[in-house]
Amino acid sequence: MANTGGFFCCRDADLAERFSAALILTEGFTTYGGLAGRELETIAVGLREALSLDYQTYRAATVEYMASRLLLAGVPIVRPPGGHAIFIDAAAFCDHLGPAELPGVGLVNALYLEGGVRAVEIGTLMFGAASQKELVRLAFPRRVYTQSHFDYTIDVIIHVFKHRRKIPPTAIVKQTRFLRHFSAHL
């Protein structure tokens, strides 16, 4: 829930010391990492909330709810579903597209154009030839979505699935040498 920053834990004292030195050189001292007090407080509250059993139970139930509705409609997802996201199998979803045609990118675009649903491709665009799968991740940030948001998203995914053959191939027109998925022209 923080706008920036994060939290890092390490049980290896030597490794922790190396990370601390790198942090001081790049971000700020180890007690604040260059973050404002507001962000530190937000991270602390988030840690407390995320470790609550009631919250974890609710979160798992929400993910399971979405997964079961998508599976019932025939949408191919990675199973079992995760605790923070649903991963759609973009290769199976867009079985008319090969990896070189970037099915995950096509699916991400279709979800956004159809219903404003934001997702991320984790496949050939991100990993190139090293990609093992063509996935689309739908992450669930804490304290953001209501039940109606999940129902709406499910409806959009099912609609796109029913019309998936209309998803066109995508090609890379221009790419950077590193991290092309952030700045490629498609």
C-alpha positions, 0 to 999 in steps of 0.5 A: 500500500506504500507509494514507494519502497518496500521491506527486505528481510534476510537471515544471513548476517553476511548477506544482510551486511552486503545488502545494507552497504549497497542500500546506503550507496544507492538509496539511503541509510538502512533505517529509512532507505531514502523513504519519507516517514509516511511511506515507512508508516504505510509499510508498517501498517501493511505488514501488520494487516497482511499478517492477520489470519482474518485478512489472509483467509479473506484474501484466499477466499477472494482469489478462490472465488475468482478462480472458480468462476473463471474455471467454470467458464472454461478460462485456462488459469494456472492452478492452484491459484496464488494468494495474491493473483490469478495467472491466466494461461495466455498460450491456452487462452489464445491458442490461435497465436504462437509465442512469437505472436505474443499471446500474453500481450494480445490478451492484456491489450484485449482486457484493457480495451474491453473493460479497462482491466489492467494486467501484465504479460509474463511471457515472451515479451518479458523473457524472450526466448528464455520464456517457459510459459505465456502468462497474464497476471491479475494481481489483487492489491490490498484494500482496493477492490470490492466484490463488484470489482471482482465480478466486473473483472470476471465478466470482462475476462469471460467476454474476452475469452468468448471472443478470443479468436479476434485477438490479433498477433502482436509484433515487436517493432522496436526494443531496448537491449535490456528490460524490453517489456518496459519500453518496447514498441509493439 
